[in-house]
């Protein structure tokens, strides 16, 4: 089974900061990686797919990169609406595993 | 617009069964794979099961294999999750999600979720 590990688990940042979240796969998943944003009490929302493709309607301050086993989600300039929990998910094999999540908090 | 609405959640005793439904609209249901994803209270997301657009294949997380069955009725544009032998570890919000393609990719759209509580 492919394991997904995100870091950090919690990230404190300020409005306007540039932040990066890392997701590592236990084996190569090519570019079959998605990123989601979840706010408390709400369903997750797709941000990025195929490692770096921005979902329609998602602000351009969000970007994704990486391939193989190491991936990053970057928010170029944090906005108040971005404080949430972020998850990566691999879809290279049929177990579609998620990372454990990264909670982005206001500093 | 895509709409996914889960139903069937509630409180159930350990060892009992429950069937969740997900009513889909706003897209050609029979052309897309569908998933169930769950989230235990204050925990992360856990993928549960996937079914292809035509129901020809299904896959399950190891944690539910042999106990849960995903199915679909394309004529009713509805997805199902039959859950048997429920344990307290199955307590979670269950989300129905639409695959981006035929059933081998990511969750493009999500329903609001339905809460399942397994408790005596």
Interface residues (C-beta under 8 A of the other chain):
Chain A: X1 X32 X34 X36 X38 X42 X43 X44 X45 X46 X49 X87 X89 X91 X94 X95 X96 X97 X98 X99 X100 X101
Chain B: X35 X44 X45 X46 X47 X50 X59 X61 X62 X95 X100 X104 X105 X106 X107 X108 X109 X110 X111 X112 X113
